Protein backbone atom coordinates (compact mmCIF):
# COMPACT_ATOMS: atom_id res chain seq x y z
CA UNK A 1 0.00 0.00 0.00
CA UNK A 2 1.39 3.39 -0.89
CA UNK A 3 1.04 6.23 1.59
CA UNK A 4 -0.59 8.60 -0.87
CA UNK A 5 -3.58 6.26 -1.01
CA UNK A 6 -4.47 7.41 2.52
CA UNK A 7 -4.89 10.99 1.33
CA UNK A 8 -8.45 11.81 0.35
CA UNK A 9 -9.12 11.34 -3.38
CA UNK A 10 -9.68 15.08 -3.81
CA UNK A 11 -6.21 15.80 -2.45
CA UNK A 12 -4.45 12.94 -4.19
CA UNK A 13 -5.82 13.77 -7.64
CA UNK A 14 -5.71 17.42 -8.57
CA UNK A 15 -5.23 16.83 -12.27
CA UNK A 16 -1.48 17.30 -12.08
CA UNK A 17 -0.57 13.71 -12.71
CA UNK A 18 2.54 11.91 -11.54
CA UNK A 19 3.80 12.44 -8.02
CA UNK A 20 3.82 16.27 -8.10
CA UNK A 21 7.62 16.66 -7.99
CA UNK A 22 7.69 18.48 -11.31
CA UNK A 23 4.69 20.65 -10.39
CA UNK A 24 6.32 21.86 -7.19
CA UNK A 25 9.88 21.83 -8.58
CA UNK A 26 10.89 19.51 -5.74
CA UNK A 27 13.14 16.45 -5.67
CA UNK A 28 10.97 14.83 -2.98
CA UNK A 29 7.55 13.53 -3.99
CA UNK A 30 4.27 14.18 -2.22
CA UNK A 31 4.11 10.47 -1.32
CA UNK A 32 7.56 10.60 0.29
CA UNK A 33 6.53 13.68 2.30
CA UNK A 34 3.46 11.80 3.56
CA UNK A 35 5.65 8.82 4.53
CA UNK A 36 7.94 11.20 6.43
CA UNK A 37 4.98 12.76 8.26
CA UNK A 38 3.75 9.29 9.20
CA UNK A 39 7.18 8.54 10.66
CA UNK A 40 6.63 11.60 12.90
CA UNK A 41 3.39 10.09 14.28
CA UNK A 42 0.76 11.19 11.77
CA UNK A 43 -2.00 8.64 11.29
CA UNK A 44 -4.65 10.58 9.37
CA UNK A 45 -3.59 12.89 6.54
CA UNK A 46 -6.00 15.76 5.94
CA UNK A 47 -4.06 18.06 3.61
CA UNK A 48 -0.80 18.14 1.66
CA UNK A 49 0.45 21.24 -0.09
CA UNK A 50 3.66 22.68 -1.52
CA UNK A 51 4.68 25.90 0.24
CA UNK A 52 7.92 27.88 0.13
CA UNK A 53 10.23 24.96 -0.57
CA UNK A 54 8.51 22.48 1.73
CA UNK A 55 5.70 19.97 1.59
CA UNK A 56 3.32 20.88 4.42
CA UNK A 57 1.45 17.78 5.60
CA UNK A 58 -1.46 18.42 7.95
CA UNK A 59 -3.35 15.75 9.81
CA UNK A 60 -3.96 14.03 13.13
CA UNK A 61 -1.90 11.72 15.32
CA UNK A 62 -3.12 8.45 16.89
CA UNK A 63 -4.75 10.41 19.73
CA UNK A 64 -6.70 12.58 17.30
CA UNK A 65 -4.59 15.67 18.01
CA UNK A 66 -3.69 18.07 15.19
CA UNK A 67 -0.24 17.50 13.72
CA UNK A 68 1.55 19.54 11.06
CA UNK A 69 4.84 18.38 9.52
CA UNK A 70 6.94 20.42 7.07
CA UNK A 71 9.26 18.34 4.89
CA UNK A 72 12.02 19.98 2.83
CA UNK A 73 11.09 19.50 -0.83
CA UNK A 74 14.70 18.95 -1.88
CA UNK A 75 16.40 17.01 0.92
CA UNK A 76 13.41 15.27 2.52
CA UNK A 77 14.49 16.50 5.97
CA UNK A 78 11.87 17.34 8.57
CA UNK A 79 11.91 21.12 8.90
CA UNK A 80 9.17 21.55 11.51
CA UNK A 81 6.75 19.46 13.55
CA UNK A 82 3.89 21.32 15.18
CA UNK A 83 1.42 19.64 17.51
Buried (B, 14 or more C-beta within 10 A) or exposed (E): EEBBEBBEEEBBEEEEEEBBBEEBEBEBBBBBBBBBBBEBBBBBBBEBBBEEEBBBBBBBBEEEEEBBBBBBBEEBEBBEBEE
